[in-house]
Amino acid sequence: QVPLVESGGGLVQPGGSLRLSCAASRSIFSINAMGWYRQAPGKEREFVATITILGSRKYADSVKGRFTISRDIAKNTMYLQMNSLIPEDTAVYYCHALQNGYWGQGTQVTVSS
């Protein structure tokens, strides 16, 4: 069983929005701070945002004011609302459980006209 499953990626025009989801088991979700990371072609994986169990959030400077991370404890699901998307946001986005070290399989986000 895959511990983390992302969904919601796709192709969007510049200025558009997408919402990514990451579903996890309750055993993972209840003890881990969770995060979103991304990897663009030819680049290293980079931090996007994290959220702790208590709801404290951190963002990369490149996405502040445009992206919002959240989690629904009842659904064991984390979200990344991405607004005002730009071509530089194009990447594979990964969900990460910080304490267990689990990674999802990734979901492709492409921002292009």
Gaussian input, Z-matrix of N, CA and C with variables (Angstrom, degrees):
# hf/3-21g

backbone

0 1
 N
 C     1     B1
 C     2     B2     1     A1
 N     3     B3     2     A2     1     D1
 C     4     B4     3     A3     2     D2
 C     5     B5     4     A4     3     D3
 N     6     B6     5     A5     4     D4
 C     7     B7     6     A6     5     D5
 C     8     B8     7     A7     6     D6
 N     9     B9     8     A8     7     D7
 C    10    B10     9     A9     8     D8
 C    11    B11    10    A10     9     D9
 N    12    B12    11    A11    10    D10
 C    13    B13    12    A12    11    D11
 C    14    B14    13    A13    12    D12
 N    15    B15    14    A14    13    D13
 C    16    B16    15    A15    14    D14
 C    17    B17    16    A16    15    D15
 N    18    B18    17    A17    16    D16
 C    19    B19    18    A18    17    D17
 C    20    B20    19    A19    18    D18
 N    21    B21    20    A20    19    D19
 C    22    B22    21    A21    20    D20
 C    23    B23    22    A22    21    D21
 N    24    B24    23    A23    22    D22
 C    25    B25    24    A24    23    D23
 C    26    B26    25    A25    24    D24
 N    27    B27    26    A26    25    D25
 C    28    B28    27    A27    26    D26
 C    29    B29    28    A28    27    D27
 N    30    B30    29    A29    28    D28
 C    31    B31    30    A30    29    D29
 C    32    B32    31    A31    30    D30
 N    33    B33    32    A32    31    D31
 C    34    B34    33    A33    32    D32
 C    35    B35    34    A34    33    D33
 N    36    B36    35    A35    34    D34
 C    37    B37    36    A36    35    D35
 C    38    B38    37    A37    36    D36
 N    39    B39    38    A38    37    D37
 C    40    B40    39    A39    38    D38
 C    41    B41    40    A40    39    D39
 N    42    B42    41    A41    40    D40
 C    43    B43    42    A42    41    D41
 C    44    B44    43    A43    42    D42
 N    45    B45    44    A44    43    D43
 C    46    B46    45    A45    44    D44
 C    47    B47    46    A46    45    D45
 N    48    B48    47    A47    46    D46
 C    49    B49    48    A48    47    D47
 C    50    B50    49    A49    48    D48
 N    51    B51    50    A50    49    D49
 C    52    B52    51    A51    50    D50
 C    53    B53    52    A52    51    D51
 N    54    B54    53    A53    52    D52
 C    55    B55    54    A54    53    D53
 C    56    B56    55    A55    54    D54
 N    57    B57    56    A56    55    D55
 C    58    B58    57    A57    56    D56
 C    59    B59    58    A58    57    D57
 N    60    B60    59    A59    58    D58
 C    61    B61    60    A60    59    D59
 C    62    B62    61    A61    60    D60
 N    63    B63    62    A62    61    D61
 C    64    B64    63    A63    62    D62
 C    65    B65    64    A64    63    D63
 N    66    B66    65    A65    64    D64
 C    67    B67    66    A66    65    D65
 C    68    B68    67    A67    66    D66
 N    69    B69    68    A68    67    D67
 C    70    B70    69    A69    68    D68
 C    71    B71    70    A70    69    D69
 N    72    B72    71    A71    70    D70
 C    73    B73    72    A72    71    D71
 C    74    B74    73    A73    72    D72
 N    75    B75    74    A74    73    D73
 C    76    B76    75    A75    74    D74
 C    77    B77    76    A76    75    D75
 N    78    B78    77    A77    76    D76
 C    79    B79    78    A78    77    D77
 C    80    B80    79    A79    78    D78
 N    81    B81    80    A80    79    D79
 C    82    B82    81    A81    80    D80
 C    83    B83    82    A82    81    D81
 N    84    B84    83    A83    82    D82
 C    85    B85    84    A84    83    D83
 C    86    B86    85    A85    84    D84
 N    87    B87    86    A86    85    D85
 C    88    B88    87    A87    86    D86
 C    89    B89    88    A88    87    D87
 N    90    B90    89    A89    88    D88
 C    91    B91    90    A90    89    D89
 C    92    B92    91    A91    90    D90
 N    93    B93    92    A92    91    D91
 C    94    B94    93    A93    92    D92
 C    95    B95    94    A94    93    D93
 N    96    B96    95    A95    94    D94
 C    97    B97    96    A96    95    D95
 C    98    B98    97    A97    96    D96
 N    99    B99    98    A98    97    D97
 C   100   B100    99    A99    98    D98
 C   101   B101   100   A100    99    D99
 N   102   B102   101   A101   100   D100
 C   103   B103   102   A102   101   D101
 C   104   B104   103   A103   102   D102
 N   105   B105   104   A104   103   D103
 C   106   B106   105   A105   104   D104
 C   107   B107   106   A106   105   D105
 N   108   B108   107   A107   106   D106
 C   109   B109   108   A108   107   D107
 C   110   B110   109   A109   108   D108
 N   111   B111   110   A110   109   D109
 C   112   B112   111   A111   110   D110
 C   113   B113   112   A112   111   D111
 N   114   B114   113   A113   112   D112
 C   115   B115   114   A114   113   D113
 C   116   B116   115   A115   114   D114
 N   117   B117   116   A116   115   D115
 C   118   B118   117   A117   116   D116
 C   119   B119   118   A118   117   D117
 N   120   B120   119   A119   118   D118
 C   121   B121   120   A120   119   D119
 C   122   B122   121   A121   120   D120
 N   123   B123   122   A122   121   D121
 C   124   B124   123   A123   122   D122
 C   125   B125   124   A124   123   D123
 N   126   B126   125   A125   124   D124
 C   127   B127   126   A126   125   D125
 C   128   B128   127   A127   126   D126
 N   129   B129   128   A128   127   D127
 C   130   B130   129   A129   128   D128
 C   131   B131   130   A130   129   D129
 N   132   B132   131   A131   130   D130
 C   133   B133   132   A132   131   D131
 C   134   B134   133   A133   132   D132
 N   135   B135   134   A134   133   D133
 C   136   B136   135   A135   134   D134
 C   137   B137   136   A136   135   D135
 N   138   B138   137   A137   136   D136
 C   139   B139   138   A138   137   D137
 C   140   B140   139   A139   138   D138
 N   141   B141   140   A140   139   D139
 C   142   B142   141   A141   140   D140
 C   143   B143   142   A142   141   D141
 N   144   B144   143   A143   142   D142
 C   145   B145   144   A144   143   D143
 C   146   B146   145   A145   144   D144
 N   147   B147   146   A146   145   D145
 C   148   B148   147   A147   146   D146
 C   149   B149   148   A148   147   D147
 N   150   B150   149   A149   148   D148
 C   151   B151   150   A150   149   D149
 C   152   B152   151   A151   150   D150
 N   153   B153   152   A152   151   D151
 C   154   B154   153   A153   152   D152
 C   155   B155   154   A154   153   D153
 N   156   B156   155   A155   154   D154
 C   157   B157   156   A156   155   D155
 C   158   B158   157   A157   156   D156
 N   159   B159   158   A158   157   D157
 C   160   B160   159   A159   158   D158
 C   161   B161   160   A160   159   D159
 N   162   B162   161   A161   160   D160
 C   163   B163   162   A162   161   D161
 C   164   B164   163   A163   162   D162
 N   165   B165   164   A164   163   D163
 C   166   B166   165   A165   164   D164
 C   167   B167   166   A166   165   D165
 N   168   B168   167   A167   166   D166
 C   169   B169   168   A168   167   D167
 C   170   B170   169   A169   168   D168
 N   171   B171   170   A170   169   D169
 C   172   B172   171   A171   170   D170
 C   173   B173   172   A172   171   D171
 N   174   B174   173   A173   172   D172
 C   175   B175   174   A174   173   D173
 C   176   B176   175   A175   174   D174
 N   177   B177   176   A176   175   D175
 C   178   B178   177   A177   176   D176
 C   179   B179   178   A178   177   D177
 N   180   B180   179   A179   178   D178
 C   181   B181   180   A180   179   D179
 C   182   B182   181   A181   180   D180
 N   183   B183   182   A182   181   D181
 C   184   B184   183   A183   182   D182
 C   185   B185   184   A184   183   D183
 N   186   B186   185   A185   184   D184
 C   187   B187   186   A186   185   D185
 C   188   B188   187   A187   186   D186
 N   189   B189   188   A188   187   D187
 C   190   B190   189   A189   188   D188
 C   191   B191   190   A190   189   D189
 N   192   B192   191   A191   190   D190
 C   193   B193   192   A192   191   D191
 C   194   B194   193   A193   192   D192
 N   195   B195   194   A194   193   D193
 C   196   B196   195   A195   194   D194
 C   197   B197   196   A196   195   D195
 N   198   B198   197   A197   196   D196
 C   199   B199   198   A198   197   D197
 C   200   B200   199   A199   198   D198
 N   201   B201   200   A200   199   D199
 C   202   B202   201   A201   200   D200
 C   203   B203   202   A202   201   D201
 N   204   B204   203   A203   202   D202
 C   205   B205   204   A204   203   D203
 C   206   B206   205   A205   204   D204
 N   207   B207   206   A206   205   D205
 C   208   B208   207   A207   206   D206
 C   209   B209   208   A208   207   D207
 N   210   B210   209   A209   208   D208
 C   211   B211   210   A210   209   D209
 C   212   B212   211   A211   210   D210
 N   213   B213   212   A212   211   D211
 C   214   B214   213   A213   212   D212
 C   215   B215   214   A214   213   D213
 N   216   B216   215   A215   214   D214
 C   217   B217   216   A216   215   D215
 C   218   B218   217   A217   216   D216
 N   219   B219   218   A218   217   D217
 C   220   B220   219   A219   218   D218
 C   221   B221   220   A220   219   D219
 N   222   B222   221   A221   220   D220
 C   223   B223   222   A222   221   D221
 C   224   B224   223   A223   222   D222
 N   225   B225   224   A224   223   D223
 C   226   B226   225   A225   224   D224
 C   227   B227   226   A226   225   D225
 N   228   B228   227   A227   226   D226
 C   229   B229   228   A228   227   D227
 C   230   B230   229   A229   228   D228
 N   231   B231   230   A230   229   D229
 C   232   B232   231   A231   230   D230
 C   233   B233   232   A232   231   D231
 N   234   B234   233   A233   232   D232
 C   235   B235   234   A234   233   D233
 C   236   B236   235   A235   234   D234
 N   237   B237   236   A236   235   D235
 C   238   B238   237   A237   236   D236
 C   239   B239   238   A238   237   D237
 N   240   B240   239   A239   238   D238
 C   241   B241   240   A240   239   D239
 C   242   B242   241   A241   240   D240
 N   243   B243   242   A242   241   D241
 C   244   B244   243   A243   242   D242
 C   245   B245   244   A244   243   D243
 N   246   B246   245   A245   244   D244
 C   247   B247   246   A246   245   D245
 C   248   B248   247   A247   246   D246
 N   249   B249   248   A248   247   D247
 C   250   B250   249   A249   248   D248
 C   251   B251   250   A250   249   D249
 N   252   B252   251   A251   250   D250
 C   253   B253   252   A252   251   D251
 C   254   B254   253   A253   252   D252
 N   255   B255   254   A254   253   D253
 C   256   B256   255   A255   254   D254
 C   257   B257   256   A256   255   D255
 N   258   B258   257   A257   256   D256
 C   259   B259   258   A258   257   D257
 C   260   B260   259   A259   258   D258
 N   261   B261   260   A260   259   D259
 C   262   B262   261   A261   260   D260
 C   263   B263   262   A262   261   D261
 N   264   B264   263   A263   262   D262
 C   265   B265   264   A264   263   D263
 C   266   B266   265   A265   264   D264
 N   267   B267   266   A266   265   D265
 C   268   B268   267   A267   266   D266
 C   269   B269   268   A268   267   D267
 N   270   B270   269   A269   268   D268
 C   271   B271   270   A270   269   D269
 C   272   B272   271   A271   270   D270
 N   273   B273   272   A272   271   D271
 C   274   B274   273   A273   272   D272
 C   275   B275   274   A274   273   D273
 N   276   B276   275   A275   274   D274
 C   277   B277   276   A276   275   D275
 C   278   B278   277   A277   276   D276
 N   279   B279   278   A278   277   D277
 C   280   B280   279   A279   278   D278
 C   281   B281   280   A280   279   D279
 N   282   B282   281   A281   280   D280
 C   283   B283   282   A282   281   D281
 C   284   B284   283   A283   282   D282
 N   285   B285   284   A284   283   D283
 C   286   B286   285   A285   284   D284
 C   287   B287   286   A286   285   D285
 N   288   B288   287   A287   286   D286
 C   289   B289   288   A288   287   D287
 C   290   B290   289   A289   288   D288
 N   291   B291   290   A290   289   D289
 C   292   B292   291   A291   290   D290
 C   293   B293   292   A292   291   D291
 N   294   B294   293   A293   292   D292
 C   295   B295   294   A294   293   D293
 C   296   B296   295   A295   294   D294
 N   297   B297   296   A296   295   D295
 C   298   B298   297   A297   296   D296
 C   299   B299   298   A298   297   D297
 N   300   B300   299   A299   298   D298
 C   301   B301   300   A300   299   D299
 C   302   B302   301   A301   300   D300
 N   303   B303   302   A302   301   D301
 C   304   B304   303   A303   302   D302
 C   305   B305   304   A304   303   D303
 N   306   B306   305   A305   304   D304
 C   307   B307   306   A306   305   D305
 C   308   B308   307   A307   306   D306
 N   309   B309   308   A308   307   D307
 C   310   B310   309   A309   308   D308
 C   311   B311   310   A310   309   D309
 N   312   B312   311   A311   310   D310
 C   313   B313   312   A312   311   D311
 C   314   B314   313   A313   312   D312
 N   315   B315   314   A314   313   D313
 C   316   B316   315   A315   314   D314
 C   317   B317   316   A316   315   D315
 N   318   B318   317   A317   316   D316
 C   319   B319   318   A318   317   D317
 C   320   B320   319   A319   318   D318
 N   321   B321   320   A320   319   D319
 C   322   B322   321   A321   320   D320
 C   323   B323   322   A322   321   D321
 N   324   B324   323   A323   322   D322
 C   325   B325   324   A324   323   D323
 C   326   B326   325   A325   324   D324
 N   327   B327   326   A326   325   D325
 C   328   B328   327   A327   326   D326
 C   329   B329   328   A328   327   D327
 N   330   B330   329   A329   328   D328
 C   331   B331   330   A330   329   D329
 C   332   B332   331   A331   330   D330
 N   333   B333   332   A332   331   D331
 C   334   B334   333   A333   332   D332
 C   335   B335   334   A334   333   D333
 N   336   B336   335   A335   334   D334
 C   337   B337   336   A336   335   D335
 C   338   B338   337   A337   336   D336

   B1=1.4521
   B2=1.5168
   B3=1.3439
   B4=1.4521
   B5=1.5165
   B6=1.3394
   B7=1.4670
   B8=1.5197
   B9=1.3320
   B10=1.4582
   B11=1.5295
   B12=1.3086
   B13=1.4577
   B14=1.5157
   B15=1.3436
   B16=1.4647
   B17=1.5192
   B18=1.3104
   B19=1.4557
   B20=1.5288
   B21=1.3309
   B22=1.4576
   B23=1.5096
   B24=1.3259
   B25=1.4497
   B26=1.5209
   B27=1.3281
   B28=1.4493
   B29=1.5085
   B30=1.3213
   B31=1.4608
   B32=1.5250
   B33=1.3169
   B34=1.4683
   B35=1.5181
   B36=1.3181
   B37=1.4589
   B38=1.5211
   B39=1.3226
   B40=1.4661
   B41=1.5233
   B42=1.3392
   B43=1.4552
   B44=1.5073
   B45=1.3148
   B46=1.4552
   B47=1.5129
   B48=1.3330
   B49=1.4685
   B50=1.5197
   B51=1.3124
   B52=1.4621
   B53=1.5132
   B54=1.3220
   B55=1.4503
   B56=1.5163
   B57=1.3114
   B58=1.4599
   B59=1.5210
   B60=1.3312
   B61=1.4606
   B62=1.5200
   B63=1.3144
   B64=1.4605
   B65=1.5273
   B66=1.3168
   B67=1.4637
   B68=1.5207
   B69=1.3202
   B70=1.4681
   B71=1.5189
   B72=1.3185
   B73=1.4607
   B74=1.5189
   B75=1.3236
   B76=1.4615
   B77=1.5227
   B78=1.3211
   B79=1.4717
   B80=1.5188
   B81=1.3235
   B82=1.4648
   B83=1.5131
   B84=1.3154
   B85=1.4563
   B86=1.5167
   B87=1.3192
   B88=1.4687
   B89=1.5148
   B90=1.3315
   B91=1.4634
   B92=1.5084
   B93=1.3249
   B94=1.4536
   B95=1.5177
   B96=1.3358
   B97=1.4532
   B98=1.5237
   B99=1.3225
   B100=1.4595
   B101=1.5250
   B102=1.3248
   B103=1.4513
   B104=1.5084
   B105=1.3160
   B106=1.4628
   B107=1.5284
   B108=1.3136
   B109=1.4540
   B110=1.5197
   B111=1.3302
   B112=1.4532
   B113=1.5171
   B114=1.3302
   B115=1.4584
   B116=1.5133
   B117=1.3203
   B118=1.4535
   B119=1.5245
   B120=1.3249
   B121=1.4679
   B122=1.5241
   B123=1.3248
   B124=1.4550
   B125=1.5123
   B126=1.3409
   B127=1.4590
   B128=1.5209
   B129=1.3314
   B130=1.4545
   B131=1.5349
   B132=1.3155
   B133=1.4635
   B134=1.5224
   B135=1.3341
   B136=1.4525
   B137=1.5266
   B138=1.3123
   B139=1.4539
   B140=1.5200
   B141=1.3341
   B142=1.4541
   B143=1.5271
   B144=1.3318
   B145=1.4586
   B146=1.5235
   B147=1.3310
   B148=1.4600
   B149=1.5197
   B150=1.3356
   B151=1.4576
   B152=1.5211
   B153=1.3330
   B154=1.4588
   B155=1.5277
   B156=1.3118
   B157=1.4574
   B158=1.5269
   B159=1.3271
   B160=1.4588
   B161=1.5206
   B162=1.3312
   B163=1.4596
   B164=1.5105
   B165=1.3273
   B166=1.4674
   B167=1.5241
   B168=1.3248
   B169=1.4646
   B170=1.5264
   B171=1.3137
   B172=1.4598
   B173=1.5171
   B174=1.3362
   B175=1.4543
   B176=1.5198
   B177=1.3167
   B178=1.4556
   B179=1.5219
   B180=1.3267
   B181=1.4662
   B182=1.5265
   B183=1.3158
   B184=1.4584
   B185=1.5253
   B186=1.3347
   B187=1.4699
   B188=1.5305
   B189=1.3265
   B190=1.4685
   B191=1.5220
   B192=1.3266
   B193=1.4616
   B194=1.5135
   B195=1.3132
   B196=1.4741
   B197=1.5151
   B198=1.3253
   B199=1.4697
   B200=1.5217
   B201=1.3294
   B202=1.4593
   B203=1.5177
   B204=1.3279
   B205=1.4665
   B206=1.5244
   B207=1.3255
   B208=1.4593
   B209=1.5240
   B210=1.3399
   B211=1.4527
   B212=1.5270
   B213=1.3246
   B214=1.4611
   B215=1.5221
   B216=1.3192
   B217=1.4587
   B218=1.5180
   B219=1.3123
   B220=1.4692
   B221=1.5261
   B222=1.3367
   B223=1.4664
   B224=1.5230
   B225=1.3404
   B226=1.4724
   B227=1.5317
   B228=1.3024
   B229=1.4581
   B230=1.5269
   B231=1.3073
   B232=1.4581
   B233=1.5242
   B234=1.3264
   B235=1.4581
   B236=1.5277
   B237=1.3170
   B238=1.4501
   B239=1.5282
   B240=1.3194
   B241=1.4487
   B242=1.5204
   B243=1.3113
   B244=1.4633
   B245=1.5249
   B246=1.3166
   B247=1.4584
   B248=1.5266
   B249=1.3201
   B250=1.4678
   B251=1.5223
   B252=1.3040
   B253=1.4621
   B254=1.5222
   B255=1.3098
   B256=1.4552
   B257=1.5226
   B258=1.3273
   B259=1.4802
   B260=1.5313
   B261=1.3258
   B262=1.4661
   B263=1.5267
   B264=1.3225
   B265=1.4668
   B266=1.5270
   B267=1.3170
   B268=1.4606
   B269=1.5247
   B270=1.3344
   B271=1.4570
   B272=1.5206
   B273=1.3178
   B274=1.4610
   B275=1.5238
   B276=1.3140
   B277=1.4577
   B278=1.5280
   B279=1.3310
   B280=1.4555
   B281=1.5189
   B282=1.3122
   B283=1.4527
   B284=1.5330
   B285=1.3343
   B286=1.4662
   B287=1.5171
   B288=1.3171
   B289=1.4626
   B290=1.5174
   B291=1.3085
   B292=1.4603
   B293=1.5184
   B294=1.3131
   B295=1.4579
   B296=1.5230
   B297=1.3172
   B298=1.4574
   B299=1.5255
   B300=1.3303
   B301=1.4508
   B302=1.5096
   B303=1.3263
   B304=1.4629
   B305=1.5219
   B306=1.3412
   B307=1.4638
   B308=1.5145
   B309=1.3180
   B310=1.4456
   B311=1.5182
   B312=1.3272
   B313=1.4613
   B314=1.5210
   B315=1.3315
   B316=1.4533
   B317=1.5047
   B318=1.3216
   B319=1.4607
   B320=1.5236
   B321=1.3185
   B322=1.4669
   B323=1.5306
   B324=1.3181
   B325=1.4604
   B326=1.5225
   B327=1.3175
   B328=1.4538
   B329=1.5190
   B330=1.3243
   B331=1.4585
   B332=1.5301
   B333=1.3154
   B334=1.4560
   B335=1.5112
   B336=1.3288
   B337=1.4575
   B338=1.5237
   A1=109.37
   A2=115.05
   A3=120.39
   A4=108.36
   A5=117.88
   A6=119.22
   A7=114.90
   A8=117.08
   A9=121.16
   A10=108.91
   A11=117.13
   A12=121.17
   A13=109.83
   A14=115.19
   A15=119.95
   A16=110.75
   A17=115.33
   A18=121.89
   A19=108.54
   A20=115.87
   A21=120.16
   A22=115.81
   A23=118.04
   A24=119.55
   A25=111.51
   A26=115.90
   A27=120.34
   A28=112.06
   A29=114.45
   A30=122.41
   A31=108.52
   A32=116.33
   A33=120.94
   A34=108.57
   A35=115.82
   A36=120.40
   A37=110.99
   A38=117.34
   A39=119.69
   A40=110.79
   A41=114.74
   A42=120.58
   A43=113.82
   A44=116.90
   A45=121.39
   A46=113.13
   A47=114.63
   A48=121.64
   A49=110.80
   A50=114.81
   A51=123.16
   A52=108.13
   A53=115.97
   A54=120.47
   A55=109.21
   A56=115.81
   A57=121.95
   A58=109.45
   A59=114.85
   A60=121.11
   A61=109.62
   A62=115.54
   A63=121.90
   A64=107.70
   A65=116.27
   A66=121.22
   A67=109.82
   A68=115.21
   A69=120.29
   A70=109.36
   A71=114.87
   A72=118.35
   A73=109.57
   A74=116.24
   A75=119.89
   A76=111.03
   A77=117.10
   A78=119.95
   A79=111.76
   A80=116.36
   A81=120.01
   A82=110.07
   A83=115.70
   A84=120.90
   A85=112.35
   A86=116.60
   A87=119.77
   A88=113.78
   A89=118.29
   A90=119.39
   A91=113.80
   A92=117.10
   A93=119.66
   A94=113.11
   A95=115.55
   A96=118.19
   A97=106.05
   A98=116.15
   A99=120.31
   A100=109.57
   A101=115.16
   A102=117.70
   A103=113.55
   A104=114.05
   A105=123.08
   A106=108.68
   A107=114.75
   A108=122.64
   A109=107.26
   A110=117.04
   A111=119.38
   A112=110.40
   A113=114.48
   A114=120.83
   A115=108.69
   A116=115.18
   A117=121.12
   A118=109.53
   A119=118.40
   A120=120.69
   A121=111.61
   A122=115.14
   A123=120.25
   A124=115.36
   A125=117.09
   A126=120.82
   A127=110.22
   A128=115.22
   A129=120.31
   A130=110.12
   A131=114.53
   A132=119.36
   A133=108.90
   A134=116.42
   A135=120.32
   A136=111.58
   A137=114.31
   A138=122.86
   A139=110.63
   A140=116.07
   A141=121.41
   A142=110.35
   A143=116.72
   A144=120.31
   A145=109.43
   A146=115.49
   A147=121.11
   A148=109.73
   A149=114.21
   A150=120.73
   A151=108.21
   A152=116.42
   A153=120.74
   A154=110.61
   A155=115.41
   A156=121.21
   A157=110.63
   A158=116.25
   A159=120.59
   A160=112.90
   A161=116.26
   A162=119.64
   A163=116.27
   A164=117.02
   A165=119.83
   A166=109.35
   A167=116.37
   A168=121.78
   A169=112.30
   A170=114.76
   A171=121.97
   A172=108.49
   A173=115.84
   A174=121.65
   A175=111.47
   A176=115.29
   A177=120.00
   A178=108.15
   A179=116.32
   A180=120.11
   A181=111.45
   A182=116.64
   A183=120.84
   A184=113.35
   A185=117.56
   A186=119.63
   A187=112.94
   A188=117.26
   A189=120.28
   A190=111.10
   A191=114.59
   A192=120.03
   A193=113.69
   A194=117.54
   A195=121.24
   A196=112.48
   A197=117.08
   A198=122.18
   A199=109.67
   A200=115.62
   A201=121.80
   A202=109.83
   A203=116.14
   A204=121.53
   A205=108.30
   A206=115.67
   A207=120.27
   A208=109.13
   A209=115.05
   A210=118.70
   A211=109.08
   A212=115.27
   A213=122.27
   A214=106.50
   A215=115.62
   A216=120.58
   A217=111.30
   A218=117.41
   A219=120.81
   A220=111.76
   A221=115.98
   A222=120.46
   A223=112.49
   A224=117.30
   A225=120.79
   A226=110.97
   A227=115.89
   A228=121.03
   A229=110.32
   A230=114.91
   A231=122.25
   A232=108.32
   A233=115.73
   A234=120.60
   A235=110.82
   A236=114.66
   A237=121.49
   A238=106.80
   A239=116.29
   A240=121.57
   A241=107.93
   A242=115.97
   A243=121.63
   A244=109.07
   A245=116.04
   A246=122.01
   A247=110.08
   A248=115.57
   A249=121.03
   A250=111.51
   A251=115.95
   A252=121.03
   A253=111.25
   A254=115.50
   A255=123.56
   A256=108.72
   A257=118.12
   A258=119.96
   A259=113.34
   A260=117.20
   A261=120.51
   A262=113.12
   A263=117.24
   A264=120.74
   A265=112.20
   A266=117.19
   A267=121.24
   A268=110.17
   A269=115.71
   A270=121.38
   A271=109.13
   A272=115.04
   A273=120.40
   A274=107.07
   A275=116.42
   A276=122.18
   A277=109.44
   A278=114.95
   A279=121.75
   A280=111.05
   A281=114.66
   A282=122.60
   A283=107.80
   A284=117.45
   A285=121.41
   A286=110.73
   A287=115.88
   A288=122.25
   A289=107.54
   A290=117.37
   A291=120.96
   A292=113.45
   A293=119.67
   A294=119.97
   A295=110.89
   A296=118.28
   A297=121.41
   A298=112.77
   A299=115.93
   A300=119.26
   A301=115.07
   A302=117.35
   A303=119.68
   A304=111.13
   A305=114.48
   A306=121.74
   A307=108.92
   A308=116.13
   A309=120.16
   A310=110.50
   A311=115.46
   A312=121.06
   A313=112.88
   A314=116.31
   A315=120.78
   A316=113.07
   A317=115.88
   A318=122.09
   A319=108.18
   A320=116.03
   A321=121.38
   A322=110.78
   A323=115.24
   A324=122.12
   A325=107.52
   A326=116.08
   A327=121.58
   A328=109.12
   A329=116.05
   A330=121.77
   A331=107.53
   A332=115.27
   A333=119.84
   A334=110.23
   A335=115.34
   A336=119.70
   A337=109.96
   D1=129.16
   D2=179.59
   D3=-74.06
   D4=125.61
   D5=-174.95
   D6=-70.80
   D7=-30.84
   D8=-178.40
   D9=-130.76
   D10=132.25
   D11=-178.71
   D12=-129.73
   D13=116.21
   D14=178.19
   D15=-91.76
   D16=156.42
   D17=173.52
   D18=-157.01
   D19=166.41
   D20=174.12
   D21=106.01
   D22=-3.86
   D23=178.86
   D24=-71.67
   D25=173.38
   D26=178.92
   D27=163.01
   D28=-167.41
   D29=179.64
   D30=-101.83
   D31=130.50
   D32=-179.52
   D33=-141.68
   D34=150.16
   D35=177.71
   D36=-78.85
   D37=154.74
   D38=175.18
   D39=-53.60
   D40=137.48
   D41=-176.52
   D42=90.57
   D43=-9.76
   D44=-178.43
   D45=-83.34
   D46=-175.69
   D47=-176.54
   D48=-132.33
   D49=153.04
   D50=171.65
   D51=-145.16
   D52=153.53
   D53=172.18
   D54=-123.86
   D55=120.61
   D56=176.39
   D57=-93.14
   D58=147.93
   D59=176.57
   D60=-125.29
   D61=148.74
   D62=175.58
   D63=-133.81
   D64=112.21
   D65=179.06
   D66=-95.92
   D67=134.68
   D68=-179.55
   D69=-135.00
   D70=162.76
   D71=174.34
   D72=-71.61
   D73=157.16
   D74=-178.95
   D75=-61.48
   D76=-34.71
   D77=-178.23
   D78=-65.49
   D79=-29.77
   D80=177.46
   D81=-82.04
   D82=-46.36
   D83=-172.41
   D84=-65.19
   D85=-31.49
   D86=-172.92
   D87=-79.43
   D88=-14.72
   D89=-175.69
   D90=-122.04
   D91=-3.96
   D92=-174.41
   D93=-112.58
   D94=138.05
   D95=156.32
   D96=-68.08
   D97=146.71
   D98=-175.14
   D99=-122.86
   D100=153.44
   D101=-178.65
   D102=-147.82
   D103=164.00
   D104=171.84
   D105=-115.38
   D106=134.85
   D107=176.17
   D108=-130.37
   D109=162.82
   D110=179.20
   D111=-143.85
   D112=155.17
   D113=179.28
   D114=-137.28
   D115=115.69
   D116=176.45
   D117=-88.55
   D118=158.45
   D119=-179.41
   D120=-56.42
   D121=130.11
   D122=177.76
   D123=76.93
   D124=5.49
   D125=-178.48
   D126=-122.96
   D127=163.77
   D128=177.47
   D129=-79.24
   D130=158.08
   D131=176.23
   D132=-65.40
   D133=137.75
   D134=-177.08
   D135=-130.53
   D136=153.70
   D137=178.31
   D138=-68.30
   D139=138.61
   D140=174.68
   D141=-114.76
   D142=-55.40
   D143=-177.57
   D144=-163.66
   D145=152.93
   D146=173.79
   D147=-135.76
   D148=157.13
   D149=175.96
   D150=-141.43
   D151=131.49
   D152=-179.11
   D153=-84.85
   D154=174.31
   D155=178.16
   D156=-60.02
   D157=-33.23
   D158=-179.34
   D159=-86.66
   D160=-2.02
   D161=175.28
   D162=96.19
   D163=7.95
   D164=177.08
   D165=-72.74
   D166=134.13
   D167=-173.84
   D168=-116.69
   D169=146.88
   D170=170.82
   D171=-134.44
   D172=147.19
   D173=-179.11
   D174=-133.42
   D175=149.45
   D176=168.91
   D177=-68.43
   D178=147.60
   D179=-178.98
   D180=-58.05
   D181=-32.86
   D182=-175.45
   D183=-69.12
   D184=-16.76
   D185=-177.42
   D186=-118.13
   D187=-4.70
   D188=-179.70
   D189=-56.86
   D190=134.36
   D191=179.73
   D192=85.20
   D193=-11.72
   D194=179.84
   D195=-115.04
   D196=-35.68
   D197=-177.27
   D198=-108.81
   D199=147.13
   D200=175.98
   D201=-132.88
   D202=124.50
   D203=177.00
   D204=-97.55
   D205=141.59
   D206=178.52
   D207=-152.25
   D208=166.78
   D209=178.21
   D210=-142.65
   D211=141.94
   D212=176.74
   D213=-110.97
   D214=103.18
   D215=-175.03
   D216=-63.21
   D217=-38.01
   D218=-178.43
   D219=-64.18
   D220=-30.45
   D221=-178.75
   D222=-100.63
   D223=-0.11
   D224=-177.03
   D225=51.62
   D226=44.52
   D227=-174.87
   D228=-134.30
   D229=139.31
   D230=174.99
   D231=-111.33
   D232=150.17
   D233=-177.81
   D234=-129.16
   D235=156.75
   D236=169.86
   D237=-134.17
   D238=105.60
   D239=175.42
   D240=-85.87
   D241=120.64
   D242=-176.37
   D243=-115.91
   D244=115.98
   D245=179.10
   D246=-116.06
   D247=164.84
   D248=178.16
   D249=49.35
   D250=47.33
   D251=-176.27
   D252=-65.80
   D253=143.89
   D254=178.79
   D255=-124.42
   D256=159.78
   D257=-178.74
   D258=-55.38
   D259=-30.61
   D260=179.58
   D261=-67.55
   D262=-11.56
   D263=176.03
   D264=-82.37
   D265=-6.36
   D266=179.47
   D267=-62.48
   D268=123.49
   D269=-176.99
   D270=-177.98
   D271=170.35
   D272=166.08
   D273=-88.62
   D274=127.25
   D275=-177.46
   D276=-102.11
   D277=131.56
   D278=-176.52
   D279=-118.35
   D280=140.90
   D281=172.81
   D282=-92.00
   D283=142.89
   D284=-175.07
   D285=-140.82
   D286=132.36
   D287=172.49
   D288=-97.29
   D289=112.56
   D290=-166.12
   D291=-69.34
   D292=-35.81
   D293=-177.16
   D294=-80.66
   D295=-46.70
   D296=-179.68
   D297=-74.59
   D298=-25.49
   D299=-178.23
   D300=84.45
   D301=10.00
   D302=-179.18
   D303=-73.46
   D304=148.78
   D305=173.06
   D306=-125.14
   D307=147.51
   D308=170.55
   D309=-80.73
   D310=-179.97
   D311=-176.89
   D312=-83.23
   D313=-13.16
   D314=178.30
   D315=94.71
   D316=149.99
   D317=175.29
   D318=-136.13
   D319=134.10
   D320=-174.31
   D321=-80.92
   D322=131.37
   D323=172.00
   D324=-119.81
   D325=123.77
   D326=179.55
   D327=-123.78
   D328=123.24
   D329=179.13
   D330=-111.15
   D331=110.57
   D332=-174.58
   D333=-159.10
   D334=147.74
   D335=175.96
   D336=-94.15

